[in-house]
């Protein structure tokens, strides 16, 4: 049970401490793909630590029913050699029951949220495909609107929506860059990832790593799409398209828009590219952070069972 207790404490500490650290490390977007991976690693490690802890504590509760009612708590994680006795049976049962209840609630709420968000996204995609005018670009429709805007929404099939104002006002290269940005979202399945993160945040809104991951990852995914579009059509074309649509109203919650999230920060990032050394430095730091998060449970096991 001692490993289970420390894993539960580690998962809790990670859930509360990781958002602040990752927010500072990934805010600049020097390596947005690594930033997304770091946030997902924090979430996955937190959940895995809690699940393993719940299993170990549950097994300890079953063992306590047959044998001892106490458990030794390893203190070597704090540099101490001794072990402290804890009430094992009652604590194990209480933690198992509480953890199982939270797990069931989390799974049910997440499942309902995912189903609702997917349904809304598909309905929106079907609606714009019906009311929009098809174009020569597959999956791209034009919707009459006085303000320039472009966004994509997942569905079967997914749709890229461009307002008539954007279609007529953007230059050919700018429009191509904006469409490439939206196509990068679809190809990367960014909608599905954000749906899962938003559903997890809905299920556990008081857990910081769940609550803060969705908006942080949304910004990083926009930067990933920016990079893909800039590689194909150049930074100037993409910047022109983003700035032309920067003053539009917010797009629907189901959509991912070229100018809908952190527009100013992304424009500055594109206009003032950083050095290759800075990008590789951040990748190394994020890689070290992910390795530390994933390796900590093994260290806990080693210290408590060496």
C-alpha positions, 0 to 999 in steps of 0.5 A: 500500500505504501507505493499506492499512497505515494503515487496518489500524493504524486499524482495530486501534486503533479495535477496542481503543480504542472499547469504553472510550470508548463504554462511558463515553459510553453507560453512562447510557443518556441516548440508548440508540438513539444508543448502539446506533448508536455501537457498531454504527458502531465495529464496522462501521468496524473491519471495513470498514477491515480489509477495505479494507486487505486489498484494498489490500495484496493489490493492492500484493503483486500489483503488487510481483510485477511492479514494485518491491519497496519501498513508501513509508510516508506519515508525514504522519499524524504531522505529518512531511513525509518518507516512509520506505521499507519492504520491500513485496513480502514484507510485502504477501504476508505481510499478505495471507495472514494477513488472508485467513486471519483473514477466512475464519475470522471468516466461517466461525465467525460463520456457524456461530454465527449458525446455532446461535443461531437454531436454539436460539432457534426451538427454544425458541420452538416448545417454549414455544408447545407447553407454554404456555397461549395467551392472548387476546394474540397470541403470548403464552403462560403457562408454569407457574412459581412466580416472576414473569418475562416474556421474549420469544424469536425464532422463527417466529413469535416468542413472549412467555413470561409465567410463571403467577406474573407473570400472576396477580400483576401488575396490569393496567397493569403486565402491559400495560407488561411485554408492551409492553416485550417487543413492542418487542424483537420489533418492533425485531428486537433478537434478530437484532441480538444474535445477530449481535453474539454470533456476532461475539464468538464468532468474534473473542473477543480483539478488544475491540470484538467481545467487549464490544459484545454485553453493552453493546448488550444493556443499551441495547436493554433501555433502548430497549424501556423507553422504548417501553413507558413511552411507551405505558403510563407510567413507573410501570406499567413500573417496577412490573412490572420491580421485581416481577420483579427477583428472578427467576432468569436467563431462557434465553440465547435470551430478552430479559427485562423484568427480566433485564439491568441491572435496577437501573440501568434502574429508576434511569434510569426513576425519575430522568429526565434533562433534555432538554438532557442527552439532546441533549448526549449525542446530539451527542457520540455523533454527533461520535464516529460522524462521527469514526470514519467520517471517519478513513479518508477523512482517511488517504486524503487525507493519503497521496495529496494 
